[in-house]
Amino acid sequence: MNSPNSEFWNKKKVLITGHTGFKGSWLKVWLEDLGADLLGLSFNESKNNFNRPYASNNIMNIDSDLNSNSWQKTVTDFRPEIVFHLAAQSLVLEGYKNPIETFKTNVGGTINLLSLISELDSVKTSLIVTTDKVYLDRDNHAYKREDSLIGGTDPYSASKSAVELIVSSLLKAKNSPLSTVRSGNVIGGGDWSYNRLIPEIVNHWHKSETLELRSPNGVRPWLHVLEPIRGYLLFAEYLHRGGLVIPAMNFAPSFSNHVPVNQIAQKAFSYLPSRSGFKIMNSSDYSFVETEVLKLDSDLANKTINWRQLWNWEMTLEKTLDWYTNYLQGADPLELIKSDLSSYLHDLAHEKTS
Ligand SMILES: NC(=O)c1ccc[n+]([C@@H]2O[C@H](COP(=O)([O-])OP(=O)(O)OC[C@H]3O[C@@H](n4cnc5c(N)ncnc54)[C@H](O)[C@@H]3O)[C@@H](O)[C@H]2O)c1
């Protein structure tokens, strides 16, 4: 399996949007480790009041709304060569509550970014992060490939589906150097989003409360956050070196690592130190609709950039829960990310495959 090449990334000028978010924080740390020259565009203080003090240390930082016009000059002057666009309203349930805001950020904000970077001759490669939830008819148990039909139905998924259509039409119209990347349920330390499974488990465990599972039988493509990040880095490197243009790429676990929510929850329950009052049960009242089965095929990533999942779902979950328990005991979050990255790189070098 391939690892991102530090000779390639060293001193590359890279713009990351969403660098103060969950995935953006890990991408930022890995790119710093590779020696890239970074500019980040995000809200510094998340609207949801997440606590990510480690997210913006050694990076030139723009604290701005994607939809505003205040950041264009800084980005233009920076002259990015590679762009990773992660900034988004990233939650399905928030999309149901605030659909218009979700479209404004995810569609309007993306168009605002694309309209600038399409004018910048410095930009040679851009990866636009969408989601596995862009696929139509997700519940039919078939593995979704990159050429499966697009058509997310809830507001979040619809907004990301719109981005897919925008990017593929820009590729046709202007031959723009753009591709989308799609992955599923990404877990790892430092995700504080409400209504995502791992933060919910950790919060309920920490407060010794009962957690009700929304969608216990839902099967999801769980991946440690370092897995899609490695995929983004390898794919960007491949495109930047002149590889065949590929409009979209999935990053997903192997078939046996697509497991139901309740299997993750039960394993977490037995792995975390016991606490009286902490219980996990199935919810009887759930009014939002979420896809029951979501399976993703990443054969294309395997064949093109030699990307496969490194850590199986159990290892992924243990690493994730260790991150949170160490953090809650006072460990420095940035050091925890660096430590997970170093053990991931070690395992990658030794190909301890799942
Ligand atoms: N975490 C997952 O499991 C997962 C799965 C599939 C796809 N994704 C996608 O990956 C990307 C990153 O996800 P995440 O989990 O890190 O999200 P997150 O919610 O943790 O972070 C979102 C980031 O976007 C920034 N942002 C939000 N609205 C903005 C705006 N209007 N202007 C500027 N910045 C804004 C925030 O400041 C933050 O840095 C998103 O595009 C998301 O849709 C995430």
The ligand as an SDF file (V2000), in Angstrom:
LIG
                    3D

 44 48  0  0  0  0  0  0  0  0999 V2000
  -17.0550   13.0410    9.2480 N   0  0  0  0  0  0  0  0  0  0  0  0
  -17.6280   12.1890    8.4250 C   0  0  0  0  0  0  0  0  0  0  0  0
  -17.9450   11.0480    8.7930 O   0  0  0  0  0  0  0  0  0  0  0  0
  -17.8640   12.5620    6.9860 C   0  0  0  0  0  0  0  0  0  0  0  0
  -18.3780   11.5780    6.1140 C   0  0  0  0  0  0  0  0  0  0  0  0
  -18.5770   11.9010    4.7840 C   0  0  0  0  0  0  0  0  0  0  0  0
  -18.2680   13.1670    4.3230 C   0  0  0  0  0  0  0  0  0  0  0  0
  -17.8000   14.1190    5.1840 N   0  0  0  0  0  0  0  0  0  0  0  0
  -17.4680   15.4210    4.6100 C   0  0  0  0  0  0  0  0  0  0  0  0
  -16.1090   15.7120    4.9340 O   0  0  0  0  0  0  0  0  0  0  0  0
  -15.9500   17.1150    5.1380 C   0  0  0  0  0  0  0  0  0  0  0  0
  -15.3620   17.3720    6.5190 C   0  0  0  0  0  0  0  0  0  0  0  0
  -16.2250   16.7790    7.4830 O   0  0  0  0  0  0  0  0  0  0  0  0
  -15.9820   16.9870    9.0470 P   0  0  0  0  0  0  0  0  0  0  0  0
  -16.5980   15.8270    9.7100 O   0  0  0  0  0  0  0  0  0  0  0  0
  -14.5720   17.3210    9.2750 O   0  0  0  0  0  0  0  0  0  0  0  0
  -16.8780   18.2810    9.2960 O   0  0  0  0  0  0  0  0  0  0  0  0
  -16.8590   19.2960   10.5630 P   0  0  0  0  0  0  0  0  0  0  0  0
  -18.2770   19.7040   10.7380 O   0  0  0  0  0  0  0  0  0  0  0  0
  -16.1040   18.7290   11.6900 O   0  0  0  0  0  0  0  0  0  0  0  0
  -16.0320   20.5350   10.0200 O   0  0  0  0  0  0  0  0  0  0  0  0
  -16.5750   21.4410    9.1070 C   0  0  0  0  0  0  0  0  0  0  0  0
  -15.5540   22.5210    8.8190 C   0  0  0  0  0  0  0  0  0  0  0  0
  -16.1340   23.4100    7.8660 O   0  0  0  0  0  0  0  0  0  0  0  0
  -16.0290   24.7500    8.3590 C   0  0  0  0  0  0  0  0  0  0  0  0
  -17.1960   25.4900    7.8850 N   0  0  0  0  0  0  0  0  0  0  0  0
  -18.5050   25.1460    8.0230 C   0  0  0  0  0  0  0  0  0  0  0  0
  -19.2730   26.0730    7.4220 N   0  0  0  0  0  0  0  0  0  0  0  0
  -18.4350   27.0070    6.8990 C   0  0  0  0  0  0  0  0  0  0  0  0
  -18.6190   28.2070    6.1810 C   0  0  0  0  0  0  0  0  0  0  0  0
  -19.8430   28.6440    5.8320 N   0  0  0  0  0  0  0  0  0  0  0  0
  -17.5330   28.9330    5.8290 N   0  0  0  0  0  0  0  0  0  0  0  0
  -16.2750   28.5170    6.1620 C   0  0  0  0  0  0  0  0  0  0  0  0
  -16.0390   27.3730    6.8370 N   0  0  0  0  0  0  0  0  0  0  0  0
  -17.1060   26.6350    7.2080 C   0  0  0  0  0  0  0  0  0  0  0  0
  -16.0060   24.6350    9.8810 C   0  0  0  0  0  0  0  0  0  0  0  0
  -15.4250   25.8000   10.4620 O   0  0  0  0  0  0  0  0  0  0  0  0
  -15.1570   23.3830   10.0370 C   0  0  0  0  0  0  0  0  0  0  0  0
  -13.7940   23.7430    9.9100 O   0  0  0  0  0  0  0  0  0  0  0  0
  -17.3300   17.7510    4.9570 C   0  0  0  0  0  0  0  0  0  0  0  0
  -17.4230   18.2250    3.6270 O   0  0  0  0  0  0  0  0  0  0  0  0
  -18.2720   16.5850    5.1880 C   0  0  0  0  0  0  0  0  0  0  0  0
  -19.4980   16.7790    4.5330 O   0  0  0  0  0  0  0  0  0  0  0  0
  -17.5890   13.8400    6.5070 C   0  0  0  0  0  0  0  0  0  0  0  0
  1  2  1  0
  2  3  2  0
  2  4  1  0
  4  5  1  0
  4 44  2  0
  5  6  2  0
  6  7  1  0
  7  8  2  0
  8  9  1  0
  8 44  1  0
  9 10  1  0
  9 42  1  0
 10 11  1  0
 11 12  1  0
 11 40  1  0
 12 13  1  0
 13 14  1  0
 14 15  2  0
 14 16  1  0
 14 17  1  0
 17 18  1  0
 18 19  2  0
 18 20  1  0
 18 21  1  0
 21 22  1  0
 22 23  1  0
 23 24  1  0
 23 38  1  0
 24 25  1  0
 25 26  1  0
 25 36  1  0
 26 27  1  0
 26 35  1  0
 27 28  2  0
 28 29  1  0
 29 30  1  0
 29 35  2  0
 30 31  1  0
 30 32  2  0
 32 33  1  0
 33 34  2  0
 34 35  1  0
 36 37  1  0
 36 38  1  0
 38 39  1  0
 40 41  1  0
 40 42  1  0
 42 43  1  0
M  CHG  2   8   1  16  -1
M  END
$$$$
